[in-house]
Amino acid sequence: MESSKLINDQEDEGILHLIIGEILPRKGEYKQSLKHFSEVYNIFKGRDKKGDGISLLLTGVTSFILGRESGIYEILNKVMKILCEVSDKALRIAYSIIEAIEAL
């Protein structure tokens, strides 16, 4: 990630944070994962709507797993608004994930 920062390549930096954020939960490191997903959102916010939506979705799901349920529905509503403008496929996947969370 440091080399991405040096050459000011925010997209690659965001992708690296996304990959790390997806690997960490497999090791039980959800808080660290949440930090990486938040960083992805900060990088893509206002620059890439699909990146915005996906990173927010992952932030919401990870927050839910950590028991931080307050504000999760606000996050997920924002996800749906963003993704409905970008991709029907991403929207359907997000909707399925949200339905699964609601069923828990």
SULDAQUI-V679729 format. One record per pair of residues at least 4 apart in sequence whose ideal C-beta (glycine too) atoms are under 7 Angstrom apart, sorted by the first residue. I is the first residue (numbers start at 1). J is the second residue. D is the distance in Angstrom with one decimal. If there is no record, write none. Layout:
[[I & J & D] [I & J & D]]
//
This chain:
[[1 & 5 & 6.5] [1 & 13 & 5.7] [1 & 16 & 5.0] [2 & 6 & 6.4] [3 & 7 & 6.6] [4 & 9 & 4.6] [4 & 12 & 4.6] [4 & 13 & 3.8] [4 & 16 & 6.4] [5 & 13 & 6.3] [9 & 13 & 6.3] [10 & 14 & 6.1] [10 & 43 & 5.2] [11 & 15 & 6.5] [12 & 16 & 6.3] [13 & 17 & 6.5] [13 & 43 & 6.1] [14 & 18 & 6.3] [14 & 40 & 5.0] [14 & 43 & 3.9] [14 & 44 & 5.5] [14 & 51 & 6.2] [15 & 19 & 6.4] [16 & 20 & 6.3] [17 & 21 & 5.9] [17 & 36 & 4.5] [17 & 39 & 4.6] [17 & 40 & 4.6] [18 & 22 & 6.5] [18 & 40 & 5.0] [19 & 23 & 6.5] [20 & 24 & 6.3] [20 & 36 & 5.0] [21 & 33 & 4.8] [21 & 36 & 3.4] [21 & 37 & 4.6] [21 & 40 & 6.6] [21 & 58 & 6.5] [24 & 29 & 4.1] [24 & 32 & 5.0] [24 & 33 & 3.9] [24 & 36 & 6.9] [25 & 29 & 6.9] [25 & 30 & 5.6] [25 & 33 & 5.0] [29 & 33 & 6.0] [30 & 34 & 6.3] [30 & 62 & 5.8] [30 & 65 & 5.6] [30 & 66 & 5.3] [31 & 35 & 6.9] [31 & 66 & 6.8] [32 & 36 & 6.7] [33 & 37 & 6.4] [33 & 62 & 5.5] [34 & 38 & 6.3] [34 & 59 & 6.5] [34 & 62 & 4.7] [34 & 63 & 6.5] [34 & 66 & 6.7] [35 & 39 & 6.5] [36 & 40 & 6.6] [37 & 41 & 6.7] [37 & 55 & 5.5] [37 & 58 & 4.5] [37 & 59 & 4.5] [37 & 62 & 6.0] [38 & 42 & 6.5] [38 & 59 & 5.9] [39 & 43 & 6.4] [40 & 44 & 6.2] [40 & 51 & 6.8] [40 & 55 & 3.9] [41 & 45 & 5.7] [41 & 52 & 6.6] [41 & 55 & 4.0] [41 & 56 & 5.8] [41 & 59 & 6.2] [44 & 48 & 4.4] [44 & 51 & 3.1] [44 & 52 & 5.3] [44 & 55 & 6.0] [45 & 52 & 5.8] [48 & 52 & 6.4] [49 & 53 & 6.3] [49 & 82 & 5.5] [49 & 85 & 6.1] [49 & 86 & 4.8] [50 & 54 & 6.2] [50 & 86 & 4.8] [50 & 87 & 6.2] [50 & 90 & 6.4] [51 & 55 & 6.0] [52 & 56 & 6.2] [52 & 82 & 5.2] [53 & 57 & 6.2] [53 & 79 & 5.3] [53 & 82 & 3.9] [53 & 83 & 4.1] [53 & 86 & 6.3] [53 & 90 & 6.5] [54 & 58 & 6.4] [54 & 90 & 6.9] [55 & 59 & 6.2] [56 & 60 & 6.3] [56 & 75 & 5.8] [56 & 78 & 6.0] [56 & 79 & 4.8] [56 & 82 & 6.9] [57 & 61 & 6.4] [57 & 79 & 4.7] [57 & 94 & 5.3] [57 & 97 & 6.6] [58 & 62 & 6.1] [59 & 63 & 6.1] [59 & 75 & 6.5] [60 & 64 & 6.4] [60 & 72 & 5.4] [60 & 75 & 4.2] [60 & 76 & 5.2] [60 & 79 & 6.5] [61 & 65 & 6.6] [61 & 97 & 6.4] [61 & 101 & 7.0] [62 & 66 & 6.4] [63 & 68 & 4.2] [63 & 72 & 5.8] [64 & 69 & 6.2] [64 & 72 & 5.5] [64 & 101 & 5.7] [71 & 75 & 6.2] [72 & 76 & 6.2] [73 & 77 & 6.2] [74 & 78 & 6.6] [75 & 79 & 6.5] [76 & 80 & 6.6] [76 & 98 & 5.3] [77 & 81 & 6.5] [78 & 82 & 6.3] [79 & 83 & 6.0] [79 & 94 & 5.5] [80 & 84 & 6.1] [80 & 91 & 7.0] [80 & 94 & 6.4] [82 & 86 & 6.6] [83 & 87 & 6.3] [83 & 90 & 4.8] [83 & 91 & 4.4] [83 & 94 & 5.3] [84 & 91 & 5.3] [86 & 90 & 6.2] [87 & 91 & 6.3] [88 & 92 & 6.3] [89 & 93 & 6.5] [90 & 94 & 6.2] [91 & 95 & 6.2] [92 & 96 & 6.5] [93 & 97 & 6.5] [94 & 98 & 6.2] [95 & 99 & 6.3] [96 & 100 & 6.5] [97 & 101 & 6.6] [98 & 102 & 6.4] [99 & 103 & 6.4]]
//
